[in-house]
Amino acid sequence: MTVPQQEIHQGRRGLVTSLAQALIRVLVALVPVAFILSGCMLTLDRALDAQEADRASIAGYGEIRSYLDARLDEFPRNAQDWAPATGPGAFDVLMISGGGSGGAFSVGVLSAWSAAQTRPEFDVVTGVSTGALIAPLAFLGSAYDDTLVHLYTSGVANDLARSKSLGGLLGSSLLSAEPLTRMVERFITPAVLEQVAAEHRKGRRLFALTTNLDTQRAVIWNMGAIASSGRPDSLKLFQNILVASASIPGVYPAVMIEAGSGGRHFKEMHSDGGSASQILMLPQILLTSGKSLVPAKRHSVNFYVIVNNALMPEFGTTPDRTLSVIARAYTIFVKSQTQSALTALYNYSKLTRARFHLASIDVQLPYSMSDPFNTDYMRAVYNLGYAEFAAGTLWRDSPVFR
């Protein structure tokens, strides 16, 4: 008996449909497995949970870091490496904020301060983001002014905006890390590391801030303790922390730093310290305590804060486009965050009778986010910082935002 041709076709279609449905069922079943496997692959070299992450340390270095939100029981116990020496006379702290190419403003201030021959040898220097790049050379003094001027006004910073092309949109960042890493490696040399170590041994302190993206905590790194550790990988760790602090999330890739906890080794993802705070001041618990940094009443404490951004409102017509609105909102967030931090530091200064000195970009200068390291802009803010210091109009003794 012959099977009709139509029935054969129907049978084939039915078989194909059944096979397709079976294949779909298999794929659906495999999808969760694929996600589980990919999750394992992504997390095997990362902290497994918050507890492991919070207990993590950098092998061989001891207590070289703390947290901006640290509790008293989380503070490093080796106070000798963290507490600055407090001899007679003034106790001077320099805090350099984030701000990208606006860091040229700090460089102008420091250069003019050196020229006036009134620049202190700071007891403590802290830096965030672009401020972290400046801080080690500012810590070492006026001898490195020319290096900073070159980095921030010669045009070499243009290379930092090298794009990864369209692939960057689907990868870890829009821009390549290579130019920033190469720049840091060029000016943070073994000789610079040894000089930082020597100053640390004298009792001076240098700190930088990164943000641990996994734990959402701001990490304070004791850069002098790292420099003086004598470990063969200390230079690389020092450089990596500076690169991480200056790596704007999504714009530059995060820096993976080797850590460990309970005998297990993994990597931490560190990025721009400015995500947590534009200024590295004091741990939050100290700011609210009213406890002075120095025990002896004979000391006068000076907080010098250089903000590499404008704190006053800056009018500009915002294009009704997604990226333009996001960028504008981000600048507002940065201003608000910085204003809050400065207000907290000012109130702490009043409580402890410390002297508060604030400098910021107080003139609206042309700037385009599409050309973030424009040499003309960097030279303009450098000249502004230099001129205002030279004219005696730079410092304000209270946070004024208009």
C-alpha positions as CSV (number, residue, x, y, z in Angstrom):
1,M,0.0,0.0,0.0
2,T,1.5,3.3,-1.1
3,V,1.6,6.1,1.5
4,P,0.3,9.4,0.0
5,Q,3.0,12.0,-0.7
6,Q,1.3,14.6,1.4
7,E,1.4,12.3,4.4
8,I,5.2,11.8,3.9
9,H,5.7,15.6,3.9
10,Q,3.5,16.0,7.0
11,G,5.5,13.3,8.7
12,R,8.8,15.0,7.8
13,R,7.5,18.3,9.1
14,G,6.4,16.7,12.3
15,L,9.7,15.0,12.8
16,V,11.6,18.3,12.2
17,T,9.2,20.1,14.6
18,S,9.7,17.5,17.2
19,L,13.5,17.7,16.8
20,A,13.4,21.5,17.0
21,Q,11.3,21.4,20.1
22,A,13.6,18.8,21.7
23,L,16.6,21.0,20.8
24,I,15.0,24.0,22.3
25,R,14.2,22.1,25.5
26,V,17.9,21.0,25.7
27,L,19.1,24.6,25.2
28,V,16.7,25.9,27.8
29,A,17.9,23.2,30.2
30,L,21.6,24.1,29.5
31,V,21.2,27.9,29.9
32,P,21.1,27.8,33.7
33,V,24.1,25.4,33.7
34,A,25.9,27.8,31.4
35,F,25.2,30.7,33.7
36,I,26.4,28.7,36.7
37,L,29.5,27.6,34.9
38,S,30.3,31.2,33.7
39,G,29.6,32.4,37.3
40,C,32.1,29.9,38.6
41,M,34.7,31.0,36.0
42,L,34.2,34.6,36.8
43,T,34.3,34.3,40.6
44,L,36.9,31.6,41.2
45,D,39.6,34.3,41.4
46,R,37.5,36.8,43.3
47,A,36.2,37.0,46.9
48,L,33.4,34.6,47.4
49,D,31.4,36.8,49.8
50,A,31.5,40.0,51.9
51,Q,33.1,38.3,54.9
52,E,36.0,37.0,52.9
53,A,36.4,40.3,51.1
54,D,36.4,42.3,54.4
55,R,39.1,40.0,55.8
56,A,41.3,40.3,52.8
57,S,44.9,41.7,52.9
58,I,47.8,42.1,50.6
59,A,50.2,39.2,51.3
60,G,53.5,40.2,52.9
61,Y,52.7,43.8,53.5
62,G,50.9,43.9,56.9
63,E,48.4,46.6,57.6
64,I,49.0,48.9,54.6
65,R,45.4,49.9,54.1
66,S,42.2,51.0,55.9
67,Y,38.7,52.2,55.0
68,L,37.1,55.5,54.8
69,D,34.1,54.1,56.7
70,A,36.2,52.0,59.1
71,R,35.0,51.2,62.6
72,L,37.4,51.7,65.5
73,D,38.1,48.0,65.6
74,E,39.0,48.1,61.9
75,F,41.8,50.7,62.2
76,P,45.3,49.4,61.7
77,R,47.0,48.4,64.9
78,N,50.5,49.4,63.7
79,A,50.0,53.1,64.7
80,Q,53.7,53.7,64.2
81,D,53.3,53.3,60.4
82,W,50.0,55.3,60.2
83,A,50.2,58.1,62.8
84,P,52.3,61.0,61.6
85,A,55.1,62.4,63.7
86,T,54.0,65.4,65.7
87,G,56.9,67.6,66.6
88,P,56.7,71.2,67.8
89,G,55.2,73.8,65.5
90,A,52.5,73.7,62.9
91,F,51.0,70.4,61.7
92,D,50.3,70.8,57.9
93,V,48.0,68.5,55.9
94,L,47.6,68.8,52.1
95,M,44.5,67.2,50.4
96,I,44.3,67.1,46.6
97,S,41.0,66.3,45.1
98,G,39.9,64.5,41.9
99,G,39.1,66.4,38.8
100,G,40.8,64.9,35.8
101,S,42.6,67.5,33.7
102,G,41.6,70.1,36.3
103,G,44.6,68.7,38.3
104,A,46.6,71.3,36.5
105,F,45.0,73.8,38.9
106,S,46.8,72.1,41.8
107,V,50.0,72.1,39.9
108,G,49.7,75.8,39.3
109,V,49.1,76.4,43.1
110,L,52.0,74.2,44.1
111,S,54.4,75.9,41.6
112,A,53.4,79.4,42.8
113,W,53.7,78.3,46.4
114,S,57.3,77.1,45.7
115,A,58.2,80.3,44.0
116,A,57.0,82.3,47.0
117,Q,59.2,80.1,49.2
118,T,56.5,79.7,51.7
119,R,55.4,76.1,50.9
120,P,55.5,73.9,54.0
121,E,57.0,70.4,54.1
122,F,53.6,68.8,54.6
123,D,53.2,66.3,57.4
124,V,50.5,64.5,55.6
125,V,49.6,64.5,51.9
126,T,46.5,62.8,50.5
127,G,45.2,62.4,46.9
128,V,42.2,61.1,45.1
129,S,42.1,60.3,41.3
130,T,44.1,63.0,39.5
131,G,45.0,64.2,43.0
132,A,46.5,60.7,43.7
133,L,48.8,61.1,40.6
134,I,50.0,64.5,41.9
135,A,50.3,63.6,45.6
136,P,53.6,61.6,45.6
137,L,55.5,64.3,43.8
138,A,53.8,67.0,45.9
139,F,54.8,65.0,49.0
140,L,58.5,65.0,47.9
141,G,58.5,68.8,47.5
142,S,59.4,71.6,45.1
143,A,62.1,69.6,43.3
144,Y,59.4,67.8,41.4
145,D,57.4,70.9,40.3
146,D,58.9,70.8,36.8
147,T,57.8,67.1,36.4
148,L,54.2,68.0,37.4
149,V,54.2,71.0,35.1
150,H,55.3,68.9,32.2
151,L,52.7,66.2,32.9
152,Y,49.8,68.7,33.1
153,T,50.7,71.5,30.7
154,S,52.9,70.1,27.9
155,G,50.2,68.2,26.0
156,V,51.4,64.7,26.9
157,A,48.1,64.1,28.7
158,N,46.3,64.1,25.3
159,D,47.5,60.5,24.9
160,L,45.3,59.5,27.9
161,A,42.2,59.9,25.8
162,R,43.1,57.1,23.4
163,S,40.0,55.2,22.5
164,K,39.6,51.5,22.2
165,S,37.2,52.1,19.3
166,L,33.7,50.6,19.1
167,G,34.9,47.5,20.9
168,G,35.3,49.5,24.1
169,L,31.5,49.8,24.4
170,L,31.3,46.0,24.8
171,G,34.5,45.5,26.8
172,S,35.7,46.7,30.2
173,S,36.2,50.3,29.3
174,L,35.8,53.0,26.7
175,L,39.5,54.0,26.8
176,S,42.7,52.0,27.0
177,A,44.6,51.7,30.3
178,E,47.9,51.6,28.5
179,P,48.7,55.3,28.2
180,L,47.8,56.0,31.9
181,T,49.7,53.0,33.1
182,R,52.7,54.0,31.0
183,M,52.6,57.6,32.3
184,V,52.6,56.4,35.9
185,E,55.4,54.0,35.3
186,R,57.4,56.8,33.7
187,F,57.3,59.2,36.7
188,I,57.0,56.8,39.6
189,T,60.4,55.3,39.4
190,P,62.4,53.2,41.9
191,A,64.2,56.5,42.9
192,V,60.9,58.2,43.6
193,L,59.7,55.1,45.6
194,E,62.9,55.2,47.7
195,Q,62.5,58.9,48.4
196,V,58.9,58.4,49.5
197,A,60.1,55.6,51.8
198,A,62.7,57.8,53.3
199,E,60.2,60.5,54.1
200,H,57.8,57.9,55.6
201,R,60.6,56.8,57.9
202,K,60.9,60.4,59.1
203,G,57.2,60.3,60.2
204,R,55.6,62.0,57.2
205,R,52.6,60.2,55.7
206,L,51.3,59.8,52.1
207,F,47.8,58.4,51.5
208,A,45.8,57.6,48.3
209,L,42.2,56.5,47.9
210,T,40.7,53.8,45.6
211,T,37.2,52.3,45.5
212,N,36.8,48.5,45.8
213,L,33.9,48.0,43.4
214,D,33.0,44.5,44.8
215,T,32.7,45.7,48.4
216,Q,31.6,49.3,47.6
217,R,34.1,50.6,50.1
218,A,36.6,53.4,49.8
219,V,40.1,52.0,50.6
220,I,42.8,54.2,52.1
221,W,46.3,53.1,51.1
222,N,49.4,53.9,53.2
223,M,51.7,54.6,50.3
224,G,54.7,55.4,52.4
225,A,54.4,52.0,54.2
226,I,54.2,50.3,50.8
227,A,57.3,52.2,49.6
228,S,59.3,51.3,52.7
229,S,58.2,47.7,52.8
230,G,61.3,46.5,51.0
231,R,59.3,44.0,49.0
232,P,60.3,43.4,45.4
233,D,56.8,44.0,44.1
234,S,56.3,47.3,46.0
235,L,56.9,49.5,43.1
236,K,54.3,47.8,41.0
237,L,51.8,47.8,43.8
238,F,52.4,51.5,44.4
239,Q,51.9,52.2,40.6
240,N,48.8,50.1,40.4
241,I,47.1,51.9,43.3
242,L,47.7,55.3,41.6
243,V,46.4,54.0,38.3
244,A,43.4,52.5,40.0
245,S,42.6,55.8,41.9
246,A,42.6,57.7,38.6
247,S,40.6,55.1,36.6
248,I,37.1,56.5,36.1
249,P,34.7,53.6,36.1
250,G,33.7,52.6,32.6
251,V,36.1,55.1,31.0
252,Y,39.3,53.3,32.1
253,P,39.4,49.6,33.1
254,A,39.5,48.8,36.8
255,V,42.8,47.6,38.2
256,M,42.9,44.0,39.6
257,I,45.0,43.9,42.8
258,E,46.1,40.5,44.3
259,A,44.8,39.9,47.8
260,G,44.1,36.9,50.0
261,S,42.0,35.7,53.0
262,G,42.2,32.5,55.0
263,G,44.9,31.0,52.8
264,R,42.9,31.6,49.6
265,H,44.2,34.0,46.9
266,F,42.0,36.1,44.7
267,K,41.8,39.5,43.0
268,E,40.1,42.7,44.0
269,M,38.7,45.1,41.5
270,H,39.8,48.7,42.3
271,S,38.8,51.8,40.5
272,D,38.5,55.6,40.9
273,G,38.7,56.8,44.5
274,G,36.4,59.7,43.4
275,S,33.5,57.3,43.2
276,A,33.5,57.3,47.0
277,S,34.9,60.7,47.9
278,Q,36.4,63.5,45.9
279,I,38.7,64.3,48.8
280,L,40.6,62.0,51.1
281,M,40.2,63.6,54.4
282,L,39.9,61.6,57.6
283,P,38.0,58.3,58.3
284,Q,34.4,59.2,58.9
285,I,34.4,58.1,62.5
286,L,37.1,60.7,63.3
287,L,35.3,63.5,61.5
288,T,32.3,62.9,63.8
289,S,34.4,62.5,67.0
290,G,35.7,66.0,67.4
291,K,39.1,64.4,68.4
292,S,42.1,66.5,67.3
293,L,44.7,64.9,65.1
294,V,47.5,66.0,67.4
295,P,47.6,65.6,71.1
296,A,49.6,68.6,72.2
297,K,47.8,71.9,72.4
298,R,50.8,73.8,71.3
299,H,50.4,72.5,67.7
300,S,48.5,74.5,65.2
301,V,46.8,72.3,62.6
302,N,46.4,73.5,59.0
303,F,44.2,71.8,56.5
304,Y,45.0,72.8,53.0
305,V,42.4,71.5,50.5
306,I,42.9,72.0,46.7
307,V,39.8,71.2,44.7
308,N,40.5,70.6,41.0
309,N,36.9,71.4,40.1
310,A,34.5,74.4,40.3
311,L,32.3,74.4,43.4
312,M,30.0,77.1,42.2
313,P,27.1,76.5,39.7
314,E,28.2,76.7,36.1
315,F,25.5,77.6,33.6
316,G,25.4,75.7,30.4
317,T,22.6,74.7,28.0
318,T,22.4,70.9,28.2
319,P,21.5,69.1,24.9
320,D,18.5,66.9,25.3
321,R,20.5,63.8,24.5
322,T,21.2,60.7,26.7
323,L,24.9,61.1,27.0
324,S,24.8,64.8,27.5
325,V,22.2,64.5,30.3
326,I,24.1,61.8,32.0
327,A,27.4,63.8,31.8
328,R,25.7,66.9,33.1
329,A,24.1,65.0,36.0
330,Y,27.4,63.5,36.9
331,T,29.1,66.9,37.2
332,I,26.3,68.0,39.5
333,F,26.8,64.8,41.6
334,V,30.5,65.6,41.9
335,K,29.9,69.1,43.0
336,S,27.3,68.0,45.6
337,Q,29.5,65.3,46.9
338,T,32.5,67.6,47.2
339,Q,30.5,70.3,48.9
340,S,29.2,67.8,51.5
341,A,32.8,66.6,52.2
342,L,34.1,70.1,52.6
343,T,31.3,71.0,55.0
344,A,32.1,68.0,57.1
345,L,35.8,68.9,57.2
346,Y,35.1,72.5,58.0
347,N,32.8,71.6,60.9
348,Y,35.5,69.2,62.2
349,S,38.1,72.0,61.9
350,K,35.9,74.3,64.0
351,L,35.4,71.6,66.7
352,T,39.2,70.9,66.9
353,R,40.4,74.5,66.3
354,A,42.2,73.6,63.2
355,R,42.7,76.1,60.4
356,F,40.8,75.5,57.2
357,H,42.2,76.6,53.9
358,L,40.2,75.9,50.7
359,A,41.2,76.6,47.1
360,S,39.1,75.7,44.0
361,I,38.5,76.7,40.4
362,D,36.4,79.8,40.8
363,V,36.2,80.9,37.2
364,Q,34.1,79.2,34.5
365,L,36.5,78.1,31.8
366,P,35.5,76.6,28.4
367,Y,35.7,72.8,28.7
368,S,34.4,69.9,26.5
369,M,33.9,66.4,27.8
370,S,34.6,65.2,24.3
371,D,38.1,66.5,24.6
372,P,38.8,65.8,28.3
373,F,42.6,66.5,28.3
374,N,42.6,69.6,26.2
375,T,46.0,71.3,26.6
376,D,44.6,74.8,26.4
377,Y,42.2,74.1,29.2
378,M,44.9,72.5,31.3
379,R,47.2,75.5,30.8
380,A,44.3,77.9,31.6
381,V,43.6,76.2,35.0
382,Y,47.3,76.0,35.7
383,N,47.7,79.7,35.1
384,L,44.6,80.4,37.3
385,G,46.0,78.5,40.2
386,Y,49.4,80.2,39.9
387,A,48.0,83.7,39.5
388,E,45.5,83.5,42.3
389,F,48.2,82.2,44.7
390,A,50.6,84.9,43.6
391,A,47.9,87.6,44.1
392,G,47.0,86.3,47.6
393,T,43.4,85.6,46.6
394,L,43.5,81.8,46.5
395,W,42.6,80.6,49.9
396,R,39.2,80.8,51.6
397,D,38.8,80.0,55.3
398,S,35.3,78.6,54.9
399,P,33.4,76.6,52.3
400,V,31.7,79.1,50.0
401,F,29.9,77.6,47.0
402,R,28.6,80.6,45.1
